[in-house]
Amino acid sequence: MTQKSGRAKNYKLWQDGFHPVILDTLEKIEQRVNYIHYNPVEAEIVFHERDYVLW
């Protein structure tokens, strides 16, 4: 469910308190990509990251 914020004119993607991070190094990019790939596994939605289908 999306919700409106006093700061946002439209619907928001992130919760308050989350701030963008500049992906200026390969290490930072790899960390974020790995988080996206393995998060469904950590949440026990799937057993393997390859099983999680994005749209």
C-alpha positions as CSV (number, residue, x, y, z in Angstrom):
1,M,0.0,0.0,0.0
2,T,1.3,3.4,-0.9
3,Q,0.8,6.4,1.3
4,K,1.0,10.1,1.0
5,S,3.5,12.2,2.8
6,G,3.3,15.9,3.7
7,R,6.5,16.4,1.8
8,A,5.6,14.5,-1.3
9,K,3.1,15.8,-3.8
10,N,2.6,12.3,-5.3
11,Y,2.8,8.8,-3.9
12,K,6.2,7.8,-2.4
13,L,8.3,4.8,-3.0
14,W,10.4,5.0,0.2
15,Q,9.5,5.5,3.8
16,D,10.5,8.6,5.7
17,G,14.0,8.3,7.0
18,F,15.5,6.6,4.0
19,H,18.0,8.7,2.1
20,P,19.6,8.1,-1.3
21,V,23.1,6.8,-1.5
22,I,25.5,7.8,-4.3
23,L,26.7,4.7,-6.0
24,D,30.1,6.0,-6.9
25,T,32.2,2.9,-6.4
26,L,31.9,-0.6,-7.7
27,E,31.8,-1.9,-4.2
28,K,28.7,0.1,-3.4
29,I,27.0,-1.0,-6.6
30,E,27.7,-4.6,-5.8
31,Q,26.4,-4.3,-2.3
32,R,23.1,-2.9,-3.5
33,V,22.7,-5.5,-6.3
34,N,23.5,-8.3,-3.9
35,Y,20.9,-6.9,-1.4
36,I,18.3,-6.8,-4.1
37,H,19.1,-10.3,-5.3
38,Y,19.3,-12.0,-1.9
39,N,16.6,-10.1,0.0
40,P,13.8,-12.5,-1.1
41,V,15.9,-15.4,0.1
42,E,16.6,-13.7,3.5
43,A,12.8,-13.0,3.8
44,E,12.2,-16.7,3.1
45,I,10.0,-15.9,0.1
46,V,12.0,-18.2,-2.1
47,F,14.8,-20.7,-1.6
48,H,17.0,-19.4,-4.4
49,E,17.3,-15.9,-5.8
50,R,16.7,-17.2,-9.3
51,D,13.2,-18.3,-8.2
52,Y,12.1,-14.8,-7.5
53,V,10.4,-13.4,-10.5
54,L,10.3,-9.6,-11.0
55,W,7.3,-8.3,-12.9
